[in-house]
């Protein structure tokens, strides 16, 4: 398989995933209070949004790479 075909296919897959999920969420644990042997931790949830424009650019780029090959 040629590198341009692989790159185009990968961009199309990334574009579809970006449209499907529109972001991902991850959780971090942070210390809230540290009083010697007593510790209180909190879990914070962070979201990293993926705008639809990113998915569209990946899809179009992947399609153009596949069309350029032929």
Secondary structure, DSSP 8 states (H G I E B T S, - for coil): --HHHHHHHHHHHHHHHHHHHSEEEEEEEEEEEEETTEEEEEEEEEEEE--HHHHHHHHHHHHHHHHHH-
